[in-house]
Amino acid sequence: MPSMVFIERDGTRRVVDAPLGLSVLEIAHKHGIDIEGACEGSLACSTCHVIVDPEWYPKLAEASEDEEDMLDLAFGLQKTSRLGCQIVMDETLDGLVVRLPAGVCNAQNG
C-alpha cells in the first residue's frame, strides 16, 4: 500500500498508509491527523490547506480555478500550498510529503 508523510505543526513526521483513491484530507482523518476540513471536502473552504514538499509539488495535477480561489483564503499560503481535499492518492504519489500550516482560516465560501 502506498504511504505518505504528514509533517505536523510541531515538526513531528508521521508516515501513514495512504490508500489509493482517497484524498489527503480523508487520509489525514483516517489517521487522526489534525486537519479540519470544515466543508467535508466540497471545495467550499480552506481548512484542509496543506503545504506540499517542493519535490512533490510538480507531480500533482494542476489546481482548478475553484481550488485557487479557496486557497486565497488560506492562512500562511505558500508557493506549494494546496487543499488536501483536492489531492487524491495514486501510484505516482507514493511517499508524498505534506506539511500542516501553522494555523487555519475558517472562512467558507457561501
C-alpha positions as a Python dict, from the first residue, in 0.01 Angstrom:
ca = {
    (1, 'M'): (0, 0, 0),
    (2, 'P'): (126, 350, -76),
    (3, 'S'): (228, 572, 212),
    (4, 'M'): (263, 943, 271),
    (5, 'V'): (424, 1170, 526),
    (6, 'F'): (250, 1442, 725),
    (7, 'I'): (472, 1695, 899),
    (8, 'E'): (261, 1817, 1187),
    (9, 'R'): (259, 2172, 1324),
    (10, 'D'): (514, 2079, 1593),
    (11, 'G'): (751, 1930, 1332),
    (12, 'T'): (665, 1565, 1404),
    (13, 'R'): (685, 1348, 1091),
    (14, 'R'): (410, 1087, 1067),
    (15, 'V'): (433, 820, 799),
    (16, 'V'): (88, 672, 732),
    (17, 'D'): (-75, 426, 494),
    (18, 'A'): (-235, 615, 205),
    (19, 'P'): (-496, 402, 25),
    (20, 'L'): (-531, 468, -347),
    (21, 'G'): (-830, 684, -435),
    (22, 'L'): (-852, 864, -100),
    (23, 'S'): (-780, 1236, -72),
    (24, 'V'): (-509, 1372, 156),
    (25, 'L'): (-791, 1508, 374),
    (26, 'E'): (-952, 1162, 403),
    (27, 'I'): (-615, 1002, 476),
    (28, 'A'): (-548, 1260, 748),
    (29, 'H'): (-884, 1194, 913),
    (30, 'K'): (-831, 817, 892),
    (31, 'H'): (-507, 854, 1091),
    (32, 'G'): (-612, 1124, 1337),
    (33, 'I'): (-402, 1398, 1175),
    (34, 'D'): (-520, 1746, 1280),
    (35, 'I'): (-669, 1877, 953),
    (36, 'E'): (-1015, 2026, 993),
    (37, 'G'): (-1188, 2001, 655),
    (38, 'A'): (-1488, 2211, 765),
    (39, 'C'): (-1670, 2171, 432),
    (40, 'E'): (-1605, 1794, 428),
    (41, 'G'): (-1412, 1811, 103),
    (42, 'S'): (-1671, 2000, -102),
    (43, 'L'): (-1422, 2271, -207),
    (44, 'A'): (-1604, 2541, -11),
    (45, 'C'): (-1338, 2633, 250),
    (46, 'S'): (-963, 2635, 301),
    (47, 'T'): (-936, 2445, 630),
    (48, 'C'): (-767, 2143, 470),
    (49, 'H'): (-480, 2361, 345),
    (50, 'V'): (-150, 2172, 330),
    (51, 'I'): (193, 2276, 209),
    (52, 'V'): (331, 2022, -35),
    (53, 'D'): (703, 1945, -23),
    (54, 'P'): (863, 2126, -320),
    (55, 'E'): (996, 1795, -456),
    (56, 'W'): (641, 1659, -480),
    (57, 'Y'): (453, 1968, -597),
    (58, 'P'): (528, 1923, -972),
    (59, 'K'): (389, 1567, -956),
    (60, 'L'): (40, 1689, -863),
    (61, 'A'): (-237, 1766, -1108),
    (62, 'E'): (-283, 2141, -1155),
    (63, 'A'): (-512, 2317, -911),
    (64, 'S'): (-852, 2409, -1051),
    (65, 'E'): (-967, 2770, -1057),
    (66, 'D'): (-1209, 2690, -772),
    (67, 'E'): (-927, 2546, -562),
    (68, 'E'): (-711, 2851, -629),
    (69, 'D'): (-999, 3076, -519),
    (70, 'M'): (-1027, 2887, -190),
    (71, 'L'): (-650, 2890, -140),
    (72, 'D'): (-665, 3271, -149),
    (73, 'L'): (-844, 3242, 188),
    (74, 'A'): (-585, 3008, 342),
    (75, 'F'): (-373, 3113, 638),
    (76, 'G'): (2, 3100, 573),
    (77, 'L'): (-28, 3048, 197),
    (78, 'Q'): (295, 2922, 36),
    (79, 'K'): (406, 2869, -324),
    (80, 'T'): (335, 2494, -289),
    (81, 'S'): (6, 2525, -98),
    (82, 'R'): (-284, 2301, -198),
    (83, 'L'): (-612, 2186, -48),
    (84, 'G'): (-591, 1836, 94),
    (85, 'C'): (-937, 1750, -37),
    (86, 'Q'): (-814, 1803, -393),
    (87, 'I'): (-506, 1578, -381),
    (88, 'V'): (-615, 1220, -449),
    (89, 'M'): (-367, 943, -381),
    (90, 'D'): (-248, 742, -679),
    (91, 'E'): (59, 528, -752),
    (92, 'T'): (268, 829, -857),
    (93, 'L'): (222, 992, -514),
    (94, 'D'): (359, 704, -304),
    (95, 'G'): (579, 878, -46),
    (96, 'L'): (411, 1221, -81),
    (97, 'V'): (522, 1469, 188),
    (98, 'V'): (294, 1749, 309),
    (99, 'R'): (333, 1993, 597),
    (100, 'L'): (48, 2134, 800),
    (101, 'P'): (41, 2514, 812),
    (102, 'A'): (90, 2696, 1143),
    (103, 'G'): (-283, 2768, 1158),
    (104, 'V'): (-604, 2766, 958),
    (105, 'C'): (-855, 3025, 849),
    (106, 'N'): (-1213, 2903, 876),
    (107, 'A'): (-1352, 3133, 604),
    (108, 'Q'): (-1604, 2948, 394),
    (109, 'N'): (-1750, 3025, 55),
    (110, 'G'): (-2121, 3095, 50),
}
